[in-house]
Amino acid sequence: MKRPVILIFASRKDDTTFCCIRYSDAITSAGGIPLIVPMKTDEESLKQLCDLADGFLFAGGVDLDPSLYGEKKLNDTVEIDAMRDALEMSAVKLAFETGKPILGICRGIQSVNVGLGGSLWQDIPAQIEGALCHQQKAPGTETTHTVNIKPGTKLYKIIGAETVKTNTFHHQAVKAPGKGLIVSAQAEDGVTEALETEDDRYLLLIQWHPEFTAVTDKVSAALFNSFIEEAKRVRV
């Protein structure tokens, strides 16, 4: 069987599209072929890439423009990349329409959520009283807080437990889930840590960074393995 092709929507700095190698390593280790999408990909090329792909990974990065969910920029902590926003808002729509599996990580949960009509907390420390620290100082390979997973969800079936220790590197979070999305995990302060769909399709969005621990942690590996297994079924 041919290995499934996974489009990765990555980051940008000036005129460079770049992707942390941990994402591509996790996809490769799980049995997929990572393909990073150039930042200035036009709409027609993007459609062809979505037809070619067997799955989609929306990776971490800077914040989305609050105007995409009807708000003004709250403060200077909100860092925006309009070029990436434009690409990903088109990509979310096209990827969702294919019915193929989608995995979103950190910014990825936020990007897909906004693309499906949801909204975000722009700055957790400024907007959520009593929130935990969601921007750890420790390396990404270390886990620093607990995530509670709702029984009966797809995420629960993948992980097989009601709690998991995760790393955390974000100052924004899902406020209102987008159309057809439900919350499947929360931090102990109530901040949303995962979304999925109400129906049977594979769309898993998580706020932490399992790519940092996919080699050493069975739970992190299980997330990528389940994603690639679903992509393999698409390829068949």
C-alpha positions in Angstrom: 0.0 0.0 0.0 1.3 3.5 -0.9 1.9 5.7 2.1 -0.7 8.5 2.5 0.2 12.1 1.6 -0.4 14.6 4.4 -0.5 18.3 3.5 1.1 20.4 6.3 0.1 24.1 6.6 3.1 25.5 8.3 4.6 28.9 9.3 6.1 31.9 7.5 8.9 34.3 8.3 9.4 37.0 5.7 9.7 35.2 2.3 10.2 31.7 3.8 7.7 29.0 4.4 9.0 26.8 7.2 7.9 23.8 9.4 9.3 22.4 12.6 10.8 19.1 11.7 9.0 17.4 14.6 5.7 17.6 12.6 7.2 15.9 9.6 9.0 13.4 11.7 5.8 12.5 13.5 3.9 12.0 10.3 6.7 10.0 8.8 7.1 7.8 11.9 3.3 7.1 11.8 3.6 6.0 8.1 2.7 9.1 6.2 4.5 11.3 3.7 4.6 15.0 4.8 4.1 17.7 2.1 4.5 21.3 3.2 2.3 23.8 1.4 4.1 26.9 0.2 2.6 30.1 1.7 1.6 31.8 -1.6 -0.2 28.8 -3.1 -2.9 30.1 -5.3 -6.5 28.8 -5.1 -6.4 26.5 -8.1 -3.2 24.9 -7.0 -4.5 24.6 -3.5 -7.6 22.7 -4.8 -5.3 20.3 -6.7 -3.2 19.7 -3.7 -6.3 19.0 -1.6 -7.4 16.5 -4.2 -4.0 14.9 -4.1 -3.7 14.7 -0.3 -5.1 11.9 1.9 -5.1 14.1 5.0 -4.4 17.6 6.4 -2.3 18.9 9.3 -2.8 22.5 10.4 0.3 23.2 12.5 1.2 25.7 15.2 2.3 29.3 14.8 1.2 32.9 15.3 -2.3 34.2 16.0 -5.2 34.6 13.7 -6.5 38.1 12.8 -9.4 38.7 15.2 -11.4 40.3 12.4 -11.9 36.8 11.0 -14.2 36.2 13.9 -15.7 39.7 14.2 -13.5 41.2 16.8 -10.8 44.0 17.0 -7.3 43.3 18.2 -7.3 43.2 22.0 -3.7 44.0 22.8 -0.1 43.8 21.6 0.3 40.1 22.5 -1.8 39.3 19.4 0.7 38.6 16.5 -0.9 38.3 13.1 0.2 36.9 9.7 -2.4 37.9 7.1 -0.8 35.9 4.3 -1.0 32.7 6.4 -4.6 33.5 7.5 -5.6 33.9 3.9 -4.1 30.5 2.8 -5.5 28.6 5.8 -9.0 30.0 5.7 -9.3 28.8 2.1 -7.6 25.5 3.0 -10.0 24.8 5.9 -13.0 25.1 3.6 -11.5 23.0 0.9 -10.1 20.3 3.3 -13.4 20.1 5.1 -15.3 19.6 1.9 -13.1 16.7 0.9 -14.2 14.7 3.9 -10.6 13.6 4.4 -9.1 13.4 7.9 -7.9 16.7 9.5 -5.6 17.1 12.4 -5.0 20.6 14.0 -2.3 21.4 16.5 -2.1 24.5 18.7 -2.7 27.3 16.1 -4.3 24.5 14.1 -7.2 24.1 16.5 -7.8 27.8 16.4 -7.5 28.1 12.6 -9.9 25.3 11.8 -12.3 26.5 14.5 -12.4 30.0 13.1 -12.6 28.7 9.5 -15.7 26.8 10.6 -17.3 29.9 12.2 -16.0 29.7 15.7 -14.2 32.4 17.9 -11.2 32.7 20.2 -10.1 34.1 23.4 -7.4 36.5 22.2 -5.3 36.5 25.3 -5.9 34.0 28.1 -4.1 36.0 30.9 -6.1 39.2 30.1 -9.5 37.6 29.5 -9.9 34.5 31.7 -9.7 35.1 35.4 -7.9 32.4 37.4 -6.5 30.7 34.3 -3.6 28.4 34.6 -0.2 29.2 32.9 -0.6 27.9 29.3 2.8 29.1 28.2 5.3 26.9 29.9 9.0 27.8 30.4 10.0 24.1 30.3 11.1 22.4 27.0 8.4 21.0 24.7 9.4 17.5 25.6 8.2 18.1 29.2 4.5 17.9 30.2 3.3 20.5 32.7 -0.5 20.4 33.1 -3.4 18.0 33.0 -6.0 17.8 30.3 -9.4 16.2 31.1 -10.9 14.2 28.2 -14.7 13.6 27.9 -15.6 9.9 27.9 -17.3 8.7 24.7 -15.5 11.2 22.4 -13.2 10.2 19.6 -10.3 11.6 21.5 -11.1 9.4 24.5 -11.3 6.3 22.2 -7.8 7.1 20.8 -6.2 7.9 24.1 -8.1 5.4 26.3 -8.1 7.6 29.4 -9.9 10.5 31.0 -6.8 12.5 31.8 -3.5 13.1 30.0 -0.4 15.2 30.9 0.5 17.6 28.1 2.9 20.4 27.3 1.4 23.9 26.7 2.6 26.8 24.5 -0.4 29.1 23.8 -1.9 32.4 25.0 -5.1 32.0 22.9 -7.8 29.4 23.0 -11.2 28.4 21.6 -14.0 30.6 22.9 -17.0 29.4 20.9 -16.7 26.2 18.8 -17.4 26.4 15.1 -20.3 24.8 13.3 -20.5 21.1 13.9 -17.7 21.1 16.5 -17.9 19.9 20.1 -15.4 20.3 23.0 -13.8 16.9 23.8 -11.2 18.0 26.3 -10.5 20.9 28.7 -7.7 22.0 31.0 -8.4 22.1 34.8 -9.2 25.8 34.5 -11.9 25.1 31.9 -9.9 26.3 28.9 -10.7 24.2 25.8 -7.9 21.8 24.9 -9.6 19.7 22.1 -12.4 19.8 19.6 -13.9 17.2 17.3 -17.0 16.8 15.1 -20.4 15.7 16.2 -20.5 13.2 13.3 -18.3 10.3 12.4 -15.7 12.0 10.3 -12.1 12.3 11.4 -11.5 15.9 12.5 -9.3 16.1 15.6 -8.1 19.5 16.9 -5.8 19.7 19.9 -4.3 22.7 21.7 -1.1 21.1 22.9 2.0 19.9 20.9 2.1 16.1 20.7 4.8 16.3 17.9 7.4 17.1 20.7 6.7 13.9 22.5 5.5 11.5 19.7 8.8 9.5 19.9 8.7 9.0 23.6 5.1 9.1 24.7 2.5 6.5 23.7 -0.4 8.9 23.9 1.2 11.4 21.5 2.1 8.6 19.1 -1.4 7.3 19.2 -2.8 10.7 18.0 -0.5 10.6 14.9 -1.1 6.9 14.4 -4.8 7.2 14.4 -4.6 10.1 12.0 -2.4 8.2 9.5 -4.5 5.1 9.8 -7.6 7.1 8.8 -5.6 8.7 5.9 -4.7 5.2 4.7 -8.3 4.3 4.5 -8.9 7.4 2.3 -6.1 6.3 0.0 -7.6 2.8 -0.4 
